Amino acid sequence: MSKFTKQHYEDVATLLKKRSPAHPAMIMVKAVAIDFADLFATDNPACCIHCGYLEGTTDICDSSDGRIREEHLFEGGFDREQFLAACGLA
């Protein structure tokens, strides 16, 4: 279960977006936003809809119905690009 909620993501993005992208402090803000994106992505990774393994796994996709699949189908998880755009950094 994720420690963070959608509201956490939105609140952090709102705080980080307060300055103009041209403001000199935005270099540091961008670095902090990327750190938050890494934290949120680690906490809420995409997972395979067939077997439940997390994105990045090297295990075989062995679904609950007993079928072995060639590839995992990862969905969900934290969207880094969407978060950085919400921070005004994309």
Beta strands, then each sheet from edge to edge (+ up, - down):
strand 1: 47-48
strand 2: 61-62
strand 3: 68-69
strand 4: 74-75
sheet 1: 1+ 4-
sheet 2: 2+ 3-
end
